[in-house]
Amino acid sequence: MNESERQILEVAVNRKARRDYEILDRFECGIVLQGTEVKTLRAGRVSLEEAYVRPREKALWLVGAHLDEYTQANVFNHEPTRERKLLMRKRELVRLSQRVKEKGLTLVPLRVYFLGKWAKLEIGIGRGRKFHDKREAVRKRETDRVLRGLSGRHG
């Protein structure tokens, strides 16, 4: 296995998730994709803004993610908003399912990327933020950004 196979190529990030949820833990899982979906993913034409992860049938499913149709495909194109099965080790899946049963916790897709040739999804266990918490998080992020900018000029 050489270095180029393990290279990470980020495709999409769910910025809305970081604003709306406090992320407590992160997990990596594979995604079951059709051929045209892989090509669309490589082109970066995916949206995770309205997506969520649901445990069902002893597996995890990505629901609401939008992968655009592949323009060069014909009748064999994929359904843009179909539910996609996620691949995870059984041990992790059981642990994840138990934590989600806790009050107020949910599974949120954070980002999609390629690890070598494999499409991966990073999911997080999140607790929903109240409106005032969201404003506070945005304010803190902007303050940190300003402070980073000031220290960069003088350093």
C-alpha positions, 0 to 999 in steps of 0.5 A, spaced: 500 500 500 503 506 497 501 513 500 497 515 494 492 510 495 491 513 502 490 520 500 484 524 503 480 528 498 474 532 501 468 532 497 463 536 501 462 538 508 455 539 512 457 546 515 449 547 517 451 541 522 456 544 526 452 550 527 445 546 529 449 541 533 454 540 538 458 534 536 460 529 541 463 524 537 465 522 530 465 516 526 467 514 519 463 509 515 463 507 508 457 508 503 454 503 498 453 507 492 451 505 484 456 507 479 453 514 477 453 516 484 461 515 484 462 519 478 457 525 481 461 524 488 468 525 484 465 531 481 463 534 488 456 535 486 453 532 493 449 536 498 448 534 506 445 540 508 438 536 509 441 529 510 441 525 517 442 518 519 437 513 521 439 506 524 434 501 521 434 493 520 441 493 524 444 498 519 445 505 518 442 509 512 443 516 510 437 519 508 436 526 505 442 527 502 442 529 494 447 527 489 445 530 482 444 526 477 450 524 472 449 528 466 453 523 461 449 517 464 443 515 460 437 511 463 441 507 468 442 514 472 441 514 479 435 517 484 438 523 487 435 523 493 435 515 495 436 512 501 444 510 501 446 504 506 452 506 510 457 500 512 460 500 519 463 494 523 458 491 527 461 493 534 461 500 532 454 500 530 451 497 536 455 502 541 453 507 536 445 505 537 446 505 544 448 512 545 443 515 540 438 512 544 440 517 550 435 523 550 436 528 545 442 525 541 442 524 534 446 522 528 448 527 523 452 527 517 458 531 517 462 530 511 463 526 505 470 524 502 475 519 499 480 515 502 484 513 497 479 510 492 473 509 497 468 513 499 467 515 506 462 519 510 464 522 517 458 522 522 457 525 528 453 524 535 450 530 536 446 534 541 441 539 538 443 547 540 437 552 542 437 558 538 441 562 543 446 557 543 447 557 535 448 565 536 453 564 541 457 559 537 457 564 531 459 569 535 465 565 538 467 563 531 467 570 529 471 572 535 476 567 534 477 568 526 478 576 528 484 574 533 487 569 529 487 575 523 490 579 528 496 574 531 497 573 523 499 580 522 504 581 527 507 574 528 
